[in-house]
Amino acid sequence: MIKKLKTGATVAASAAADAAVRATVETIITDIQTRGEAAVREYSTRFDHWSPASFRLSQAEIDACIAAVAPRTLDDIRFAQAQIRRFAQVQMLSIRDVEVETIPGVQLGHRNIPVNSVGCYIPGGKYPMVASAHMSVLTAKTAGVKRVIATTPPYDGKPEPAVIAAMALAGADEIYVLGGVQSIAAMALGTDNIAPVDMIVGPGNAYVAEAKRQLFGRVGIDLLAGPTETLVICDDSVDAELVAVDLLGQAEHGPTSPAVCITTSREIAEALPAAIETVLARLATRDIASVAWRDHGEIYLCDTQEEMLEQAERVCSEHVQVMTRDPDWFLQRMTNYGALFLGARTNVAYGDKVIGTNHTLPTRGAGRYTGGLWVGKFIKTHTYQRVLTDEASVLIGEYCSRLCEIEHFAGHQEQADIRVRRLKSGGA
């Protein structure tokens, strides 16, 4: 039996918060659509206290940011980017153009074409999210996107040098210091000084995710990557302290970040609340992480692995860390998640920062129908067809004519019939 030992926020409370976010975002987007650059600047001033002469950084400003970063930090950024690029390049090799002759004289195929322009949002108002620059800008460039622009909020009232350096080293063509809904709207709608993009990617808070949702259709998006979620699946092969560290390591993202433990170990389930308090005491981010755990932390005690799997599939968390004696058992059976972290030797932080997989992942149950950001998200697969012989066109045309007649599409039917008539009679 699955027993819930700690409960998070209620569905009703989450729904009320969502409604308030929707209304705020809709107002901002409508205002920016109406007033353009002036509205963008007003919201940047109001929310970020930031109104520079130009939101776009010059090459001299970018160079100054890079020069301000310690050499060791630049080396670390380059190492992380090398891992992410390497895995993205391997993924690109799995995406192939195809062409096949399905019947004699009929060729079908598809071409994989990169999106022409992408806007990458790198969050950073609360923490300088250096890694998000690698995950979006670098991945888009590896996919072959021609124009990649990157935006990030000011940090402590100015551009954050390490974030700007990461954007530049990843290959961003334009870099803007601009955050929040106003940044998403400016990239999607365009302003006097920012040409609109075809697609927007990157994680963010609830307002950023909602802005992407409302603008979807006007532009493409990667996915709705909202507040970070983490789930630890464990048995008694690990201890409560390790579980607590891994839960709080993601809860520190923000006060609305869910952190869930599913375990077959009663000892861990009962010891975890105290372990959480012990670990919080040594974290500088305890004020945020403690609220996330208090309001959105959950503990489930299960009797079997099958019950843990059942509950994990139901939770459908963004990050799923499996610390059991046989983590591959879950790899072979789980279907609903953002990314898996298998075994106690790895953890979500490795994936977030450096190991090579992408950290922009589906949240709020979206792992049921989509994976995370990868080079394939920047690729459009377009089909084409070619008929090489009169005989093939007549064969397909006769089938097409009868099928169109069933649907009463006279115009469609005539497209087929005219070719059948002409080609059977030897005409062009």
C-alpha positions in Angstrom: 0.0 0.0 0.0 1.2 3.5 -0.8 1.1 5.8 2.2 1.5 9.5 2.0 3.4 10.7 5.0 3.8 14.4 4.0 1.5 16.5 1.9 2.3 19.5 -0.3 0.2 22.4 -1.6 -3.4 21.6 -2.6 -4.6 21.7 -6.2 -7.0 24.5 -5.3 -4.2 26.7 -4.0 -2.1 26.0 -7.1 -5.0 26.8 -9.4 -5.6 30.2 -7.7 -1.9 31.1 -8.0 -2.0 30.1 -11.7 -5.0 32.3 -12.4 -3.2 35.3 -10.9 -0.1 34.7 -13.0 -2.2 34.3 -16.2 -3.9 37.7 -15.7 -0.7 39.5 -14.9 1.1 38.1 -17.9 -1.8 38.8 -20.3 -1.8 42.5 -19.2 1.9 42.9 -19.8 1.9 41.2 -23.2 -1.0 43.2 -24.4 0.7 46.4 -23.3 3.9 45.5 -25.0 2.1 44.6 -28.2 0.4 48.0 -28.1 3.3 50.2 -27.0 6.4 48.3 -28.0 9.8 49.4 -26.7 8.4 52.0 -24.4 6.4 49.4 -22.5 9.3 47.0 -22.4 11.5 49.7 -20.8 8.8 50.6 -18.3 8.4 46.9 -17.1 12.2 46.5 -17.0 12.4 49.6 -14.8 9.5 48.5 -12.6 10.5 44.8 -12.0 14.3 44.9 -12.4 15.2 48.6 -11.8 17.0 48.4 -15.1 16.8 50.9 -17.9 20.1 51.2 -19.8 20.6 53.2 -23.0 20.5 49.9 -24.9 19.4 46.5 -23.6 21.7 44.9 -26.2 25.3 44.6 -25.1 28.0 45.9 -27.4 31.0 43.8 -28.3 33.1 46.0 -26.0 30.7 45.4 -23.1 30.7 41.6 -23.8 34.5 41.6 -23.9 34.6 43.5 -20.6 32.4 40.9 -19.0 34.6 38.0 -20.2 37.7 39.8 -18.9 36.0 40.2 -15.5 35.6 36.4 -15.1 38.3 34.5 -13.3 40.4 32.2 -15.7 39.5 29.1 -13.6 35.8 30.0 -14.1 36.2 30.4 -17.8 37.9 27.0 -18.0 35.0 25.5 -16.0 32.5 27.0 -18.4 34.5 25.7 -21.4 34.6 22.2 -19.9 30.9 22.2 -19.3 30.2 23.5 -22.8 32.5 20.8 -24.3 30.4 18.1 -22.6 27.1 19.6 -23.7 28.3 20.1 -27.3 29.6 16.6 -27.5 26.3 15.0 -26.5 24.3 17.4 -28.7 26.5 16.5 -31.7 25.9 12.8 -31.0 22.2 13.5 -30.9 22.4 15.3 -34.2 23.8 12.2 -35.8 20.6 10.4 -34.9 18.6 12.9 -37.0 18.7 11.9 -40.7 17.1 13.1 -43.9 15.3 10.2 -45.7 14.2 9.4 -49.2 12.5 6.2 -50.3 10.8 4.9 -53.4 7.5 3.5 -51.9 6.2 2.1 -55.2 7.9 2.2 -58.6 8.1 5.8 -59.7 7.0 7.4 -56.4 9.6 9.0 -54.1 8.9 10.3 -50.7 11.3 12.0 -48.3 11.9 14.5 -45.6 14.5 17.1 -44.9 15.5 18.2 -41.4 15.9 22.0 -41.4 17.0 24.2 -38.5 14.8 27.0 -37.3 16.1 30.3 -38.7 16.1 32.4 -35.5 15.8 31.5 -31.8 15.5 33.5 -28.6 17.1 31.9 -25.6 15.9 33.1 -22.1 18.5 32.6 -19.4 17.0 33.2 -16.0 19.1 35.1 -13.5 17.3 37.5 -11.3 17.7 35.3 -8.2 20.7 33.2 -9.2 23.2 33.8 -12.0 22.1 30.8 -14.2 25.3 30.3 -16.1 24.4 26.7 -17.1 21.2 27.8 -18.9 23.3 29.6 -21.5 25.0 26.4 -22.4 21.8 24.4 -22.6 19.9 26.8 -24.9 22.4 28.9 -26.9 25.0 26.1 -27.4 22.3 23.5 -28.3 20.7 25.8 -30.8 24.0 26.6 -32.5 24.9 22.9 -32.6 21.6 22.3 -34.4 22.5 24.9 -37.0 20.3 27.8 -36.1 21.5 30.9 -38.0 20.5 33.6 -35.5 20.5 32.9 -31.8 19.8 35.8 -29.4 20.1 35.5 -25.7 18.5 37.5 -22.9 19.0 37.5 -19.2 17.9 39.8 -16.3 20.4 42.0 -14.6 21.9 40.5 -11.5 22.5 42.9 -8.5 21.8 45.8 -10.8 24.2 45.0 -13.7 25.0 42.3 -16.3 26.4 39.2 -14.6 29.9 38.6 -16.1 29.9 34.8 -16.0 26.4 34.5 -17.6 27.4 36.9 -20.3 30.7 35.1 -20.9 28.8 31.8 -21.1 26.4 33.2 -23.7 29.3 34.6 -25.8 31.3 31.4 -25.6 28.3 29.4 -26.5 27.9 31.4 -29.7 25.1 33.9 -29.1 24.8 36.3 -32.0 23.1 39.0 -29.9 23.1 39.4 -26.1 20.5 41.5 -24.2 20.2 42.2 -20.5 16.5 42.1 -20.2 14.4 39.8 -18.0 11.0 38.5 -17.2 7.8 38.6 -19.3 9.0 41.8 -21.0 11.9 39.9 -22.4 9.8 37.0 -23.7 7.3 39.4 -25.3 10.1 41.5 -26.9 11.6 38.5 -28.5 8.3 37.1 -29.7 6.7 40.3 -30.9 9.8 42.4 -31.8 10.5 46.0 -30.8 12.2 49.0 -32.5 15.5 47.5 -31.5 14.9 43.7 -31.3 13.9 41.8 -34.4 11.4 39.0 -33.6 12.5 35.4 -33.5 10.8 32.2 -34.7 11.1 30.3 -31.5 11.7 30.9 -27.8 13.4 28.5 -25.5 14.7 28.3 -21.9 13.5 27.8 -18.4 12.1 30.5 -16.0 9.7 31.2 -13.3 5.9 30.9 -13.5 5.6 34.2 -15.2 8.1 33.4 -17.9 6.5 30.0 -18.5 3.1 31.6 -18.8 4.4 34.2 -21.2 5.7 31.4 -23.4 2.3 29.6 -23.2 0.4 32.7 -24.2 2.7 33.5 -27.1 2.8 30.0 -28.4 1.5 30.1 -32.0 2.9 33.5 -32.5 6.3 31.8 -32.0 7.3 28.3 -31.4 8.5 27.2 -27.9 10.5 24.4 -26.6 8.2 23.5 -23.7 6.7 25.0 -20.6 9.6 24.7 -18.2 8.3 26.2 -15.0 9.5 26.0 -11.4 11.9 23.1 -10.8 10.6 19.7 -9.6 12.6 16.8 -8.2 11.7 13.3 -7.2 13.9 10.9 -5.3 13.1 7.2 -5.6 15.1 5.2 -3.0 15.3 2.0 -1.0 17.5 1.3 2.1 20.7 1.2 0.1 21.1 4.9 0.8 20.5 7.0 3.9 18.2 9.9 4.8 20.9 12.5 4.8 21.8 11.8 1.1 18.1 11.9 0.2 17.7 15.2 2.1 20.6 16.8 0.3 19.3 15.7 -3.1 15.8 17.0 -2.4 17.0 20.4 -1.1 19.5 20.8 -3.8 16.6 21.4 -6.1 14.1 22.9 -3.6 16.5 25.9 -3.4 15.5 27.0 -6.9 12.4 28.7 -5.5 9.7 28.5 -2.8 7.3 26.8 -5.2 9.6 24.0 -6.3 8.1 20.5 -5.5 10.5 18.0 -3.8 9.2 14.4 -3.4 10.5 11.3 -1.9 9.2 7.8 -2.7 10.7 5.0 -0.7 10.3 1.5 0.4 12.4 2.2 3.5 10.3 3.1 6.6 13.6 4.2 8.3 14.3 6.8 5.6 10.6 7.9 5.5 10.6 8.5 9.2 14.1 10.0 9.5 13.8 12.3 6.5 12.0 15.3 8.1 14.7 15.6 10.7 17.4 15.0 8.1 15.9 17.9 6.1 16.3 20.2 9.1 19.9 19.1 9.7 20.8 19.8 6.0 18.9 23.1 5.9 21.0 24.3 8.8 24.2 24.2 6.7 22.7 25.6 3.4 23.0 29.3 2.7 19.8 29.0 0.6 17.8 27.6 3.6 15.3 30.5 3.5 14.1 29.4 0.1 14.6 25.7 0.3 12.8 25.4 3.6 9.7 27.1 2.2 9.7 24.8 -0.8 9.9 21.8 1.4 7.3 23.0 3.9 4.8 23.9 1.2 5.6 21.5 -1.6 7.5 18.6 -0.1 6.0 15.1 -0.1 7.0 11.7 1.3 5.4 8.4 0.1 6.1 5.1 1.8 5.6 2.1 -0.4 5.7 -1.7 0.1 7.2 -2.7 -3.2 9.2 -1.4 -6.2 6.0 -1.7 -8.3 4.3 0.7 -6.0 7.2 3.1 -6.2 7.0 2.9 -10.0 3.2 3.5 -9.9 3.5 6.6 -7.8 6.5 7.9 -9.7 4.5 7.7 -13.0 1.7 9.5 -11.3 3.9 12.3 -10.0 5.7 12.7 -13.5 8.5 14.8 -12.1 10.9 16.9 -14.1 14.0 15.3 -12.4 13.8 11.7 -11.1 16.8 10.5 -9.1 16.8 6.7 -8.6 18.9 5.5 -5.8 18.0 1.8 -5.4 19.9 -1.4 -5.7 18.8 -1.9 -9.3 18.1 1.6 -10.8 18.0 0.1 -14.3 14.8 -1.6 -13.3 13.2 1.8 -13.4 15.0 2.9 -16.5 13.3 0.0 -18.4 9.9 0.7 -17.0 9.4 4.4 -16.4 7.6 6.4 -19.1 6.6 9.7 -17.4 9.5 12.0 -16.4 11.8 14.7 -17.6 15.2 13.1 -17.0 16.5 10.2 -15.0 19.6 10.2 -12.8 20.5 6.6 -12.1 22.3 5.5 -9.0 23.8 7.2 -6.0 27.0 8.2 -7.8 25.1 10.8 -10.0 22.6 13.5 -9.1 20.5 16.3 -10.6 23.2 18.9 -10.1 25.5 17.0 -12.4 22.8 17.2 -15.1 22.0 20.8 -14.4 25.5 22.0 -14.7 28.1 19.9 -16.5 27.5 16.2 -17.4 26.3 16.9 -20.9 22.5 16.2 -21.0 20.2 19.2 -21.3 18.7 20.7 -18.1 15.7 22.3 -19.7 13.0 19.7 -19.0 9.3 19.3 -18.9 7.5 20.2 -15.6 3.9 20.0 -14.2 3.3 16.6 -15.8 4.4 17.5 -19.3 6.8 14.6 -19.3 3.7 12.5 -20.2 3.9 13.9 -23.8 7.2 15.6 -24.3 10.9 15.2 -23.5 13.3 18.0 -22.7 15.2 20.5 -24.8 17.7 18.9 -27.3 19.0 19.6 -30.8 15.9 18.0 -32.3 13.7 20.8 -30.8 15.4 23.2 -33.1 14.9 21.1 -36.2 11.8 21.2 -38.4 11.2 18.0 -40.3 9.6 18.9 -43.7 8.3 16.2 -46.1 8.4 16.2 -49.9 7.2 14.0 -52.7 8.2 13.3 -56.3 6.4 11.2 -59.0 8.8 10.1 -61.7 6.7 8.2 -64.2 3.3 8.6 -66.0 2.4 5.1 -64.8 2.9 6.0 -61.2 0.9 9.2 -61.4 -2.0 7.4 -63.1 -1.9 4.6 -60.4 -1.9 7.1 -57.5 -4.4 9.3 -59.3 -7.0 6.6 -59.8 -6.9 5.7 -56.1 -6.9 9.4 -55.1 -9.9 10.1 -57.3 -12.1 7.4 -55.7 -11.0 8.5 -52.2 -11.8 12.1 -52.9 -15.3 11.1 -54.2 -16.0 9.4 -50.9 -15.4 12.8 -49.2 -17.3 14.8 -51.8 -14.2 16.9 -52.6 -14.8 17.7 -56.2 -11.8 20.0 -56.6 -9.5 17.5 -55.0 -10.9 14.8 -57.3 -10.3 16.9 -60.4 -6.7 17.4 -59.4 -6.3 13.7 -59.7 -8.6 13.2 -62.7 -7.0 15.7 -65.0 -3.6 14.0 -64.6 -5.1 10.6 -65.2 -6.9 11.8 -68.3 -3.9 13.5 -69.8 -1.3 10.9 -68.9 -3.4 8.0 -70.1 -3.9 9.8 -73.4 -0.2 10.6 -73.7 -0.6 14.3 -73.0 1.5 16.5 -70.8 
